[in-house]
Amino acid sequence: MKFPTEPQAPIELIDWIVINRQQEIPVVTFKSQVEKVEKFEESDKRVNEFGKYKEQQQTSLFGKTIPSILEGWVAFINDLPVPIKEKRAIAIFADNNERVKQSKNYKKLIDEFYFKYGTN
């Protein structure tokens, strides 16, 4: 008899998931935080705001306050704003409600799978 395969984790959880297979029934947990490299151009809103900010800097006599979405993303070279291409950031698991919801659903799927089929 061929057993069904274990449910696959949603792609959004891949960096977060930890499966301990030391037990008879695998135990699914999730990292509380991960370090990620975020690229400037990954956010269309950030790119658009930078374009507006750069244009306003060139046409204003007094400069403009950096919008909050650009904080930490702008350097100045010869008084001209330049985007920082990428930076490392810590993402917190619990900060994303959809991720938390997906994790509960996936954990439930795994528990139900091993309850029904056991380990192979």
C-alpha positions as CSV (number, residue, x, y, z in Angstrom):
1,M,0.0,0.0,0.0
2,K,1.3,3.4,-1.0
3,F,1.0,6.2,1.5
4,P,0.2,9.7,0.5
5,T,3.0,12.2,0.7
6,E,3.3,14.7,3.5
7,P,1.6,18.1,2.8
8,Q,3.9,20.7,1.4
9,A,4.5,23.9,3.3
10,P,3.2,27.1,1.7
11,I,6.0,28.9,-0.1
12,E,5.6,31.9,2.3
13,L,6.6,29.7,5.2
14,I,9.7,28.1,3.8
15,D,12.2,30.4,5.5
16,W,10.3,30.1,8.8
17,I,9.5,26.5,9.2
18,V,11.4,24.0,11.4
19,I,10.4,20.3,11.3
20,N,11.8,18.2,14.1
21,R,11.8,14.6,12.7
22,Q,13.5,13.2,15.8
23,Q,10.2,12.2,17.3
24,E,8.0,9.4,16.0
25,I,5.5,12.1,14.8
26,P,7.3,15.2,13.3
27,V,6.9,18.4,15.3
28,V,6.4,21.6,13.3
29,T,7.6,24.9,14.8
30,F,8.4,28.2,13.3
31,K,11.4,30.6,13.8
32,S,10.4,33.7,15.8
33,Q,12.5,35.9,13.4
34,V,14.7,35.7,10.3
35,E,17.2,37.9,8.8
36,K,16.4,38.9,5.3
37,V,18.1,40.9,2.6
38,E,15.7,43.5,1.3
39,K,16.3,45.1,-2.0
40,F,15.3,48.7,-2.6
41,E,13.4,47.9,-5.9
42,E,11.3,45.2,-4.2
43,S,8.8,47.8,-3.2
44,D,7.1,49.7,-6.0
45,K,5.8,52.2,-3.5
46,R,9.4,52.9,-2.2
47,V,10.7,53.3,-5.8
48,N,7.8,55.7,-6.7
49,E,8.3,57.8,-3.5
50,F,12.0,58.0,-4.1
51,G,11.3,59.4,-7.6
52,K,9.0,62.0,-6.2
53,Y,11.4,62.8,-3.4
54,K,14.3,63.2,-5.8
55,E,12.3,65.5,-8.1
56,Q,11.2,67.7,-5.1
57,Q,14.8,67.9,-3.8
58,Q,15.9,69.2,-7.2
59,T,13.2,71.8,-7.4
60,S,13.1,73.0,-3.8
61,L,15.3,75.6,-2.3
62,F,15.1,74.1,1.2
63,G,14.9,70.4,0.6
64,K,12.2,68.1,1.7
65,T,11.9,65.8,4.7
66,I,12.5,62.2,3.8
67,P,9.2,60.3,3.7
68,S,8.9,57.6,6.3
69,I,8.8,54.8,3.7
70,L,12.3,55.9,2.6
71,E,13.9,56.2,6.0
72,G,17.1,54.2,6.1
73,W,17.0,53.8,2.3
74,V,18.5,57.1,1.2
75,A,22.1,58.2,1.2
76,F,23.4,61.6,-0.1
77,I,26.3,61.9,-2.4
78,N,27.3,65.5,-3.3
79,D,24.0,66.6,-1.7
80,L,22.0,64.4,-4.1
81,P,19.8,61.6,-2.8
82,V,20.8,58.1,-3.9
83,P,18.9,54.9,-3.0
84,I,20.6,52.3,-0.9
85,K,20.4,49.2,-3.1
86,E,19.8,46.6,-0.3
87,K,20.0,46.2,3.4
88,R,19.6,43.5,6.0
89,A,16.5,43.5,8.1
90,I,15.1,41.3,10.8
91,A,11.6,40.1,10.1
92,I,9.5,39.1,13.1
93,F,7.2,36.1,12.6
94,A,4.3,37.4,14.7
95,D,4.3,40.7,12.8
96,N,2.4,39.2,9.9
97,N,-1.1,38.0,10.7
98,E,-1.4,36.1,7.4
99,R,1.8,34.2,8.1
100,V,0.6,33.3,11.6
101,K,-2.7,32.1,10.1
102,Q,-0.9,30.0,7.4
103,S,1.4,28.5,10.0
104,K,-1.5,27.3,12.2
105,N,-3.2,25.8,9.1
106,Y,-0.1,24.0,8.0
107,K,0.7,22.7,11.5
108,K,-2.9,21.4,11.7
109,L,-2.5,19.7,8.3
110,I,0.7,18.0,9.4
111,D,-0.8,16.9,12.7
112,E,-3.9,15.5,10.9
113,F,-1.7,13.8,8.3
114,Y,0.4,11.9,10.8
115,F,-2.6,11.2,13.0
116,K,-4.3,9.5,10.0
117,Y,-1.3,7.9,8.3
118,G,1.3,7.7,11.1
119,T,4.9,7.5,10.0
120,N,5.8,5.4,7.0
